[in-house]
C-alpha cells in the first residue's frame, strides 16, 4: 500500500494526516493502539521522501558539475586561442618595428610644405 501526499514542501507527515489518509478499517485498528504499523509506515514514507530528495539533489549536483566542466573546457580553449592570437600580434609588431627601423629612420623627413605662404 503506497500513500502519496500532495504537500511536497512539508518534510514530515503528522500522525493525524496519516490516519486521515487510511481507510476506515485501518483507522479503527489505529484507534485500538495499532501503533507499530502506523509508526513503521510513517517511517517508510519519510524514508522514501528523503531518498527521493537526496536523489534529486544528487542529480542536480551532477548536472552542475557537468556544466562547470563544460564551462572550464570552453574557457581553456578560449585562453589557448587568445594566447595564439597574442603570439601572432607579437610577430606582427616585431615586423612593424623592423620595418620602421629600416625605412623610416634611414630616410630623411619630407620637406614641410606650407600652403598659406604661397599667397
Buried (B, 14 or more C-beta within 10 A) or exposed (E): EEBEEEEEEEEEBEEEBBEEBBEEEBBEBBEEEEEEEBEEBBEEBEEEBEEEEEEEEEEEEEEEEEEEEEEEEEEEEEEEEEEEEEEEEEEEEEEEEEEEEEEEEEEEEEEEEEEEEEE
